[in-house]
Structure formats: structure tokens, C-alpha cells
Amino acid sequence: MAYKISDACISCGACAAECPVSAISEGDTQFVIDADTCIECGACAGVCPVGAPAQD
């Protein structure tokens, strides 16, 4: 299952910078992950300071 970013997101951008396939972009209120592009590598979850990305 693709990763999804929870409401805990503080919009720091660390996850987007780490994503190897550029599946993460800045949304209106927080960063979002394109489920069709996500390769489920977990790189985003490893760098998030608040643990916002998680598998759905």
C-alpha cells in the first residue's frame, strides 16, 4: 500500500526532498503523496520529524 501523509504534517518538506520518485508535493495545507507514483520505499517516513507519512 502506498504511503499517506497524516494531519500531523508540519509542511517542513523533508519528505519531498527524500522521495526518489518525486511522488510528494506541497498541497493546500500539507504535503501529499501521489499513490500512483509512490513505490512504498519508506524513505519519506524515515526522515519525517513528526512521523506523518505512514502506509495507508
C-alpha positions as CSV (number, residue, x, y, z in Angstrom):
1,M,0.0,0.0,0.0
2,A,1.2,3.5,-0.8
3,Y,2.2,5.9,1.9
4,K,-0.1,8.7,3.0
5,I,0.7,11.8,5.0
6,S,-1.4,12.4,8.1
7,D,-2.7,15.6,9.6
8,A,0.4,15.6,11.8
9,C,2.4,17.1,8.8
10,I,4.1,20.3,9.7
11,S,5.0,21.1,6.0
12,C,8.7,21.1,6.5
13,G,9.4,19.4,3.1
14,A,11.9,16.8,4.4
15,C,9.8,14.0,2.9
16,A,9.6,15.6,-0.6
17,A,13.3,16.1,-0.7
18,E,13.9,12.5,0.2
19,C,11.4,10.8,-2.2
20,P,13.4,9.0,-5.0
21,V,10.4,9.2,-7.5
22,S,9.1,12.7,-6.7
23,A,5.7,11.3,-5.5
24,I,5.4,14.0,-2.8
25,S,4.2,17.6,-3.5
26,E,3.0,20.5,-1.4
27,G,-0.7,20.6,-1.1
28,D,-3.0,23.4,0.1
29,T,-2.5,22.7,3.8
30,Q,0.2,20.0,4.0
31,F,2.3,17.8,1.8
32,V,0.6,15.0,-0.1
33,I,1.8,11.7,-1.7
34,D,0.6,10.6,-5.2
35,A,-0.4,7.0,-4.5
36,D,0.1,6.0,-8.2
37,T,3.7,7.2,-8.2
38,C,4.7,6.0,-4.7
39,I,6.9,2.9,-4.7
40,E,6.4,2.2,-1.0
41,C,10.1,2.6,-0.2
42,G,9.6,4.3,3.2
43,A,12.2,7.0,2.6
44,C,9.7,9.7,3.5
45,A,8.8,8.1,6.8
46,G,12.4,7.8,7.7
47,V,13.1,11.5,7.6
48,C,9.9,13.0,8.8
49,P,10.4,14.7,12.2
50,V,6.8,14.1,13.3
51,G,6.1,10.7,11.7
52,A,3.4,11.9,9.4
53,P,4.0,9.6,6.4
54,A,2.7,6.1,7.0
55,Q,1.3,3.2,5.0
56,D,-2.4,3.5,4.5
